[in-house]
């Protein structure tokens, strides 16, 4: 499934079918980690948006614009409303909740208790496999695209993909999001014929922060260690 060290994701000719991934994960049940797959195109968390609604007649607003000394005098003529969310993210959250509950039940845990221990540091790994554009799906087999990193504009930022799944998993896999001490998010574009999905692997972080992963990698890169 994974390329050799130094190879690119696009070098992978065929990806492992999702059914095989689930079957392999089911055989690796262990009390100290949980693996869940949310089928379908991952939905990034929408950005915060705001609207201004006038609360005064237009002549009053125009007069304030001409003579107001401070911005608050002008803003007193408007009412702000901040909103976030869409039907897509709500529908996706329902699907993700069902998938996490199913993964939790298959692990043999009580449905009314978090799977991972409370007040304990947690590490999560998130894999985002975005849907391949229809224009690319119509390419011939000889020119079929392989996996590539999802770095195109409009494809969604990594943090916007990671936040929704963490919001859903809170209370199901762990107690509070503040328990997450290490998180890795990988975003890729699916290969030809590969199913779009979001996968999450959560496990206790059984490491001391004396030397963090960042510090170890930094020392290795700078050859200080």
CORLIN-V715482 format. One record per residue. N is the residue number from 1. RES is the residue in one letter. PHI is phi in whole degrees, 0 to 359 (NA if undefined). PSI is psi in radians with two decimals (999 if undefined). NEAR is the number of other ideal C-beta (glycine too) atoms within 12 Angstrom. Layout:
BEGIN
{{N/RES/PHI/PSI/NEAR} {N/RES/PHI/PSI/NEAR}}
END
This chain:
BEGIN
{{1/X/NA/-0.71/20} {2/X/260/2.55/16} {3/X/285/2.86/18} {4/X/292/2.83/10} {5/X/300/2.23/7} {6/X/95/-0.22/7} {7/X/275/2.88/13} {8/X/262/2.74/16} {9/X/298/-0.56/28} {10/X/292/-0.25/19} {11/X/282/-0.18/18} {12/X/283/2.10/23} {13/X/288/-0.85/19} {14/X/227/2.34/17} {15/X/270/2.75/31} {16/X/289/2.29/24} {17/X/302/2.58/17} {18/X/298/-0.62/25} {19/X/298/-0.66/14} {20/X/292/-0.63/16} {21/X/297/-0.79/26} {22/X/294/-0.70/24} {23/X/295/-0.72/15} {24/X/293/-0.68/16} {25/X/294/-0.63/25} {26/X/295/-0.54/20} {27/X/280/-0.17/12} {28/X/252/0.51/18} {29/X/303/2.29/19} {30/X/210/2.53/19} {31/X/291/-0.26/14} {32/X/253/0.25/21} {33/X/203/2.77/25} {34/X/223/2.43/39} {35/X/235/2.24/35} {36/X/225/2.58/39} {37/X/237/2.19/38} {38/X/255/1.88/38} {39/X/288/2.72/23} {40/X/98/2.89/25} {41/X/300/2.20/27} {42/X/296/2.47/43} {43/X/249/2.09/32} {44/X/287/2.68/29} {45/X/294/2.25/27} {46/X/291/2.69/21} {47/X/283/2.73/17} {48/X/292/2.39/13} {49/X/231/2.74/13} {50/X/221/2.56/13} {51/X/232/2.63/12} {52/X/244/2.16/17} {53/X/250/2.16/13} {54/X/297/2.42/19} {55/X/243/0.07/17} {56/X/227/2.73/21} {57/X/299/2.69/11} {58/X/301/-0.75/12} {59/X/302/-0.63/12} {60/X/293/-0.73/19} {61/X/296/-0.75/22} {62/X/297/-0.67/15} {63/X/293/-0.70/15} {64/X/296/-0.68/24} {65/X/297/-0.56/18} {66/X/275/-0.59/12} {67/X/241/-0.11/12} {68/X/293/2.35/18} {69/X/271/-0.46/10} {70/X/232/2.66/10} {71/X/297/-0.57/12} {72/X/295/-0.48/11} {73/X/293/-0.66/18} {74/X/286/-0.71/22} {75/X/291/-0.30/19} {76/X/293/-0.21/18} {77/X/270/0.03/24} {78/X/230/2.73/21} {79/X/240/2.16/14} {80/X/268/2.53/16} {81/X/224/2.10/13} {82/X/257/2.31/12} {83/X/218/2.78/12} {84/X/206/2.56/17} {85/X/117/2.79/19} {86/X/205/2.94/17} {87/X/297/-0.61/11} {88/X/297/-0.81/19} {89/X/290/-0.56/27} {90/X/291/-0.73/19} {91/X/295/-0.70/18} {92/X/294/-0.67/31} {93/X/297/-0.62/30} {94/X/294/-0.74/19} {95/X/295/-0.76/27} {96/X/296/-0.68/37} {97/X/298/-0.75/26} {98/X/295/-0.69/21} {99/X/293/-0.72/31} {100/X/292/-0.69/39} {101/X/296/-0.67/27} {102/X/293/-0.76/24} {103/X/297/-0.63/33} {104/X/292/-0.73/30} {105/X/293/-0.69/20} {106/X/293/-0.42/23} {107/X/280/-0.07/29} {108/X/83/0.45/15} {109/X/256/2.71/24} {110/X/293/2.43/12} {111/X/288/-0.33/19} {112/X/261/0.23/11} {113/X/225/2.47/18} {114/X/300/2.60/29} {115/X/285/-0.75/39} {116/X/268/2.60/38} {117/X/297/2.50/21} {118/X/285/2.73/18} {119/X/54/0.73/14} {120/X/221/2.40/23} {121/X/294/2.49/25} {122/X/233/2.53/36} {123/X/246/2.34/27} {124/X/235/2.54/36} {125/X/235/2.20/25} {126/X/240/2.27/38} {127/X/245/2.10/36} {128/X/254/2.05/39} {129/X/248/1.71/36} {130/X/283/2.69/34} {131/X/291/2.47/28} {132/X/284/2.35/28} {133/X/301/2.59/20} {134/X/298/-0.54/9} {135/X/297/-0.60/9} {136/X/282/-0.51/23} {137/X/292/-0.44/20} {138/X/278/-0.01/13} {139/X/289/2.73/17} {140/X/290/2.86/10} {141/X/301/-0.66/12} {142/X/294/-0.48/7} {143/X/249/0.29/11} {144/X/296/2.40/22} {145/X/282/2.53/28} {146/X/264/-2.99/26} {147/X/294/2.47/35} {148/X/222/2.77/25} {149/X/291/2.46/20} {150/X/274/1.57/31} {151/X/235/0.19/16} {152/X/280/2.64/15} {153/X/296/2.43/7} {154/X/85/-0.06/11} {155/X/279/-0.21/25} {156/X/101/2.41/31} {157/X/276/2.67/21} {158/X/300/-0.67/26} {159/X/289/-0.53/18} {160/X/288/-0.41/27} {161/X/279/-0.61/38} {162/X/285/-0.55/30} {163/X/293/-0.81/32} {164/X/300/-0.73/38} {165/X/291/-0.57/45} {166/X/291/-0.66/32} {167/X/296/-0.67/27} {168/X/289/-0.71/35} {169/X/287/-0.36/39} {170/X/296/2.20/28} {171/X/91/-0.25/23} {172/X/254/-0.91/35} {173/X/261/-0.51/41} {174/X/213/2.95/36} {175/X/284/-1.00/20} {176/X/228/2.62/20} {177/X/295/-0.38/24} {178/X/293/-0.22/14} {179/X/287/-0.35/29} {180/X/286/1.91/32} {181/X/259/-0.32/27} {182/X/215/2.31/23} {183/X/220/2.39/28} {184/X/233/2.21/23} {185/X/238/2.16/31} {186/X/246/2.26/27} {187/X/241/2.15/31} {188/X/226/2.79/38} {189/X/265/2.32/31} {190/X/298/2.64/36} {191/X/281/2.98/32} {192/X/301/2.17/28} {193/X/83/-0.04/22} {194/X/274/2.47/31} {195/X/284/2.39/27} {196/X/284/2.54/32} {197/X/188/3.03/35} {198/X/229/2.25/46} {199/X/244/2.53/37} {200/X/226/2.38/42} {201/X/237/2.11/32} {202/X/238/2.42/42} {203/X/204/2.72/31} {204/X/297/2.52/28} {205/X/266/1.61/26} {206/X/271/0.99/16} {207/X/224/2.64/18} {208/X/273/2.46/11} {209/X/281/0.24/14} {210/X/304/-0.83/8} {211/X/235/1.88/15} {212/X/284/2.92/17} {213/X/299/-0.66/19} {214/X/299/-0.81/14} {215/X/293/-0.65/17} {216/X/295/-0.74/16} {217/X/293/-0.67/14} {218/X/295/-0.74/14} {219/X/294/-0.64/14} {220/X/292/-0.71/13} {221/X/290/-0.65/11} {222/X/269/0.02/10} {223/X/59/0.68/8} {224/X/266/-0.40/11} {225/X/273/999/11}}
END
